[in-house]
Amino acid sequence: MVTQITGFDLKDALERFNGDTAILHRYVKMLFSEFEATLPKLIQWVNEAEWQSVKESLHTLKGSAACMSAVRLFDLCASGEQYCRNQASHALLLVISDIQSYLSNNRHALM
């Protein structure tokens, strides 16, 4: 259940969804899917030095995370944006790996 996911401001998220944990659960699943679908593209863009694509994608993901009160994902995306501005590909790949790990470690809570 969503209440078992680390790195979420659960109180804030529940307020956004009027306390409806079922709807919150559904939207968090969609958020995780959005991130998982985007990560391979991010890796490709980093390897190809497509900085604008990386920046725009991370910014969009950060906004999605903010809307869901997904604090940890928001912070990771913000870090990624900073590394993108500096064109620090190695650091960006580490952030992407951290995002992948976070999603994997918390996927069980969405089953």
Secondary structure, DSSP 8 states (H G I E B T S, - for coil): -GGG-TT--HHHHHHHTTT-HHHHHHHHHHHHHHHHHHHHHHHHHHHTT-HHHHHHHHHHHHHHHHHTT-HHHHHHHHHHHHHHHTT-HHHHHHHHHHHHHHHHHHGGGG-
